[in-house]
Amino acid sequence: MLEAFEPIAAGNLKEVTVRGSFDLSPDLVWLDLISPSSDEQQWITEAYGQHFPTLKSLEDISASSRYYRDDDGILHISTYFLTKNRNIQADGIEDHSGQILASTHTVAFILHKDRLFTLRSQKLVSFRAFRARAYRNDYDLNYKDPIWIFLGLMEAKLDELADILEDVHKYLEVCTTEVLNNHHREYHLDLDDMVTRLAQQEDVLGKAQLCLMDLRRVLVFVSRPRALGSHIYDTDLRELSEDVRSLVEHNAFLFQKVRFLLDTTSGFINTEQNDIIKRFSVISSMLAPPMLIASIYGMNVDDLPFAHGVYAFVVVSIIMLTVFGLPILYFRKRGWL
């Protein structure tokens, strides 16, 4: 899929329908390729002489492959975007065992002086949010400059990360209530399932941390002298860097909260297991004396008291119940039952 945009008089972005290379005019300021076909890539090459990397090559993690300026002065940046899976609700209350809550996708930015090219494998919420914002031009920017489009997409990425962290925070508050509420935990909560749910949230936080650190590296790269060719972007870059720092700190706090809930849940699981083992131990101790008496009277010995007679069975049964009841009273007094 190939989506193209041109600036209009008010500075907003307007989408242009592209049916071939003949529609790719010099006025287009942003061309967004989503899993492009070979024909669409050929249109770009014919119109602008721009070649694109393969989607697989974008996964290279070395800094020299992800952030660099080529011999023609064109900036090449590959960065991670985090998105929640479509089948996961925003509130995260439901049980999603076995599902991946969020995934990372690499997006390539090729920044010319006159236009911006983006290459990605699928549609992303951040891009849709930025397009709506650019259509309204909320910040009164001149999108004839492709660098403002690039910075706007970085801001939309940061906003999406903030929303995801907020969703995780809300979900962890629900988990805290479930784990620390004694009645709910004992009668309604599946602790093994809670461990799975918390591990899923930790996975989301780990991916968010990856995206935040990657965005920090991008901002450091473009903040270098002459990287963007002007100092008019410095204020926005500083604000983005400050936002990244605050989200990194918030993400670290959420990591600690997840670890606390995991440790607490694991502790309750161990306590439940110990209680079960203790009950079995107590029950076996209570049954031992009656079993001993029954085994003695089960032997072929004629001289045992109460071994014969009409009431022998009743008397022996009373003895067995007595030696069974006395440990119960003792264990209850000690609080073991």
C-alpha positions in Angstrom: 0.0 0.0 0.0 1.3 3.5 -0.9 -0.2 6.6 0.7 1.0 10.0 -0.4 0.5 13.5 1.2 1.0 17.0 0.0 0.8 20.3 2.0 -2.0 22.7 1.3 -2.1 26.4 1.8 -3.0 26.3 5.5 0.0 24.1 6.2 -2.2 21.0 6.7 -1.5 17.6 5.0 -3.8 16.4 2.3 -3.9 12.8 1.1 -3.4 12.2 -2.6 -4.5 9.1 -4.5 -1.7 7.3 -6.2 -2.4 5.0 -9.2 1.0 5.1 -10.8 4.3 6.9 -11.0 2.5 9.7 -13.0 0.7 10.7 -9.7 3.9 11.2 -7.8 4.4 14.9 -8.2 7.4 16.9 -6.8 4.9 18.6 -4.4 4.4 15.5 -2.4 6.1 15.9 1.0 5.4 12.5 2.6 5.1 9.0 1.0 4.1 6.2 3.4 4.7 2.7 2.2 2.9 -0.2 4.0 4.2 -3.6 2.9 4.6 -2.1 -0.6 4.4 -4.2 -3.7 7.3 -4.3 -6.2 5.2 -2.0 -8.6 4.8 0.6 -5.9 8.5 0.6 -5.1 9.2 0.9 -8.8 6.9 4.0 -9.0 9.0 5.6 -6.3 12.2 4.8 -8.0 11.0 6.2 -11.3 9.6 9.4 -9.8 12.3 10.2 -7.2 15.2 7.8 -7.8 14.8 6.5 -4.2 15.5 2.8 -3.4 14.2 1.1 -0.3 15.6 -1.6 2.0 13.7 -4.8 2.4 11.4 -5.2 5.4 13.6 -8.1 6.7 16.8 -5.9 6.7 15.1 -3.4 9.0 15.5 -5.8 11.9 19.3 -5.2 12.0 20.0 -3.9 15.5 23.4 -2.3 14.9 23.4 1.5 15.3 25.4 2.0 12.1 22.5 0.3 10.2 19.7 2.0 12.0 20.8 5.6 12.2 23.1 7.1 9.5 23.5 9.7 6.8 24.4 8.5 3.4 26.8 10.1 0.9 23.9 12.2 -0.6 23.2 13.7 2.8 19.9 11.7 3.3 19.1 10.6 6.8 18.2 7.0 7.3 16.5 6.1 10.6 14.9 2.8 11.7 13.0 2.8 14.9 10.6 0.6 16.9 6.9 1.3 17.3 4.9 -0.5 19.9 1.2 -1.3 19.3 -1.4 -3.3 21.2 -2.9 -6.2 19.5 -6.3 -5.6 18.0 -8.0 -8.4 19.9 -6.9 -7.0 23.3 -9.3 -4.6 24.9 -8.0 -1.3 26.2 -9.1 -1.9 29.8 -7.3 -5.2 29.9 -9.7 -6.7 32.5 -10.5 -9.9 30.6 -8.4 -13.0 30.8 -6.0 -13.1 27.9 -4.0 -16.2 28.8 -1.7 -17.3 26.0 -2.1 -14.1 24.0 0.6 -11.5 23.3 -0.7 -8.2 24.5 1.5 -5.9 22.4 4.2 -6.2 19.7 7.0 -4.1 18.2 7.3 -3.2 14.6 10.3 -1.5 12.9 9.6 1.6 10.7 12.2 3.0 8.4 12.4 6.8 7.8 14.2 8.2 4.8 14.4 12.0 5.3 15.2 14.1 2.3 15.4 17.9 2.2 12.1 18.0 0.4 10.2 14.9 1.4 9.9 12.1 3.9 9.6 8.4 3.0 8.4 5.9 5.6 8.4 2.1 5.2 6.6 -0.3 7.5 5.1 -3.7 7.5 1.6 -2.9 8.8 -0.8 -0.2 9.8 0.0 1.5 13.2 -2.1 3.5 15.6 0.6 6.2 15.9 0.5 6.9 12.2 -3.3 7.1 12.1 -3.2 9.5 15.1 -0.6 11.7 13.5 -2.5 11.9 10.2 -5.6 13.1 12.0 -3.6 15.7 13.9 -1.8 16.9 10.7 -5.2 17.1 8.9 -6.4 19.5 11.6 -3.0 21.0 12.1 -3.5 21.3 15.8 -0.1 22.9 16.4 -0.2 25.3 13.5 2.9 23.8 11.8 4.1 24.2 8.2 4.2 20.6 7.0 5.9 21.7 3.8 9.0 20.9 5.9 9.2 17.1 6.1 11.2 17.3 9.3 8.1 18.5 11.1 6.3 15.4 9.8 9.2 13.2 11.2 9.1 15.0 14.6 5.3 14.7 14.6 5.5 11.0 14.1 8.0 10.7 16.9 5.6 12.6 19.1 2.7 10.3 18.1 4.9 7.3 18.9 5.6 8.7 22.3 1.9 9.4 22.9 1.0 5.8 22.0 3.7 4.6 24.5 2.3 6.8 27.2 -1.2 5.4 26.5 0.0 1.9 26.7 1.8 2.5 30.0 -1.3 4.1 31.4 -3.3 1.1 30.4 -0.8 -1.2 32.1 -0.9 1.0 35.2 -4.7 0.8 35.4 -4.6 -3.0 34.9 -1.9 -3.4 37.7 -4.2 -1.5 40.1 -6.9 -4.0 39.4 -4.5 -6.9 39.9 -3.3 -5.3 43.2 -6.9 -5.2 44.5 -7.4 -8.8 43.5 -4.2 -10.1 45.1 -4.4 -8.1 48.3 -8.1 -8.7 49.0 -8.1 -11.7 51.3 -11.7 -12.8 50.5 -11.4 -12.4 46.8 -8.0 -14.1 46.7 -9.2 -17.1 48.8 -12.5 -17.8 47.1 -12.4 -16.3 43.6 -8.8 -15.7 42.4 -6.8 -18.2 40.4 -3.2 -17.4 41.5 -1.6 -19.4 38.7 -3.6 -17.4 36.2 -2.6 -14.2 38.0 1.0 -15.1 37.5 0.4 -15.5 33.8 -1.4 -12.2 33.5 1.4 -10.3 35.4 4.0 -11.9 33.2 2.2 -10.7 30.2 2.2 -7.1 31.6 5.9 -7.4 32.3 6.4 -8.4 28.6 4.5 -5.3 27.5 6.7 -3.1 29.8 9.8 -4.8 28.4 8.8 -3.9 24.9 7.9 -0.4 25.9 11.3 0.0 27.5 12.9 -1.2 24.2 10.9 1.4 22.2 11.7 4.2 24.7 15.5 3.5 24.7 15.4 3.3 20.9 13.6 6.6 20.7 16.2 8.1 23.0 18.9 7.0 20.6 17.0 8.5 17.6 16.7 11.8 19.4 20.4 11.8 20.3 21.3 11.1 16.7 19.1 13.9 15.2 20.2 16.3 17.9 23.8 16.2 16.7 25.1 19.4 15.1 23.9 19.8 11.5 21.9 16.6 11.6 18.7 18.3 10.7 20.3 21.4 9.2 18.8 24.0 11.5 18.4 24.9 15.2 14.7 25.7 14.9 13.9 22.1 15.9 16.0 22.1 19.1 13.2 23.1 21.4 11.0 20.3 20.1 13.8 17.8 20.4 14.5 18.9 24.0 10.8 18.5 24.9 10.7 15.0 23.3 13.8 14.0 25.2 12.3 15.2 28.5 9.1 13.3 27.7 11.1 10.1 27.0 13.0 10.5 30.3 9.8 10.8 32.3 8.3 7.8 30.6 11.4 5.7 31.2 11.1 6.6 34.9 7.4 5.7 34.9 8.1 2.4 33.1 10.7 1.6 35.8 8.1 2.2 38.5 5.7 -0.1 36.7 8.4 -2.8 36.5 8.9 -2.6 40.2 5.1 -2.8 40.8 4.9 -5.9 38.5 7.8 -7.6 40.4 6.1 -6.8 43.7 2.8 -8.4 42.6 4.6 -11.4 41.1 6.6 -11.9 44.4 3.4 -11.4 46.4 1.4 -13.8 44.3 4.2 -16.4 44.4 4.3 -16.1 48.1 0.6 -16.7 48.4 1.0 -19.8 46.2 3.7 -21.1 48.4 1.6 -20.4 51.5 -1.4 -22.3 50.0 0.9 -25.2 49.2 2.3 -25.2 52.7 -1.2 -25.1 54.2 -2.2 -28.1 52.1 0.9 -30.1 53.1 0.3 -29.1 56.8 -3.3 -30.3 56.6 -2.3 -33.7 55.2 0.4 -34.0 57.9 -2.1 -33.2 60.6 -4.7 -35.6 59.2 -2.1 -38.4 59.0 -1.1 -37.7 62.6 -4.8 -37.9 63.7 -5.3 -41.2 61.9 -2.2 -42.9 63.2 -3.5 -43.8 66.8 -6.9 -45.3 65.6 -5.0 -47.3 62.9 -2.6 -48.6 65.5 -5.5 -49.7 67.8 -7.3 -51.3 64.8 -4.2 -53.1 63.8 -3.6 -54.4 67.3 -7.1 -55.8 67.6 -6.9 -57.2 64.1 -4.1 -59.6 65.3 -5.0 -63.2 66.2 -4.3 -62.8 70.0 -6.9 -64.1 72.5 -5.7 -62.3 75.6 -6.4 -58.8 74.5 -8.9 -56.9 76.7 -12.2 -56.3 75.0 -11.2 -58.7 72.2 -14.2 -60.9 72.8 -17.8 -60.4 73.9 -21.0 -58.9 72.8 -19.9 -55.3 73.3 -16.3 -55.8 72.1 -16.8 -53.9 68.8 -18.5 -51.0 70.5 -15.9 -50.6 73.2 -13.0 -50.8 70.7 -14.8 -48.3 68.5 -15.2 -45.9 71.4 -11.4 -46.2 72.2 -10.6 -45.5 68.5 -12.9 -42.4 68.4 -11.3 -41.2 71.7 -7.8 -41.4 70.4 -8.9 -39.8 67.2 -10.7 -36.9 68.9 -8.0 -36.0 71.4 -5.5 -34.9 68.7 -8.2 -32.9 67.0 -8.7 -30.9 70.2 -5.0 -30.5 70.7 -4.4 -29.3 67.1 -7.3 -26.9 67.3 -5.9 -25.4 70.5 -2.6 -24.9 68.8 -4.3 -23.3 65.8 -3.1 -26.0 63.3 -6.6 -26.7 62.1 
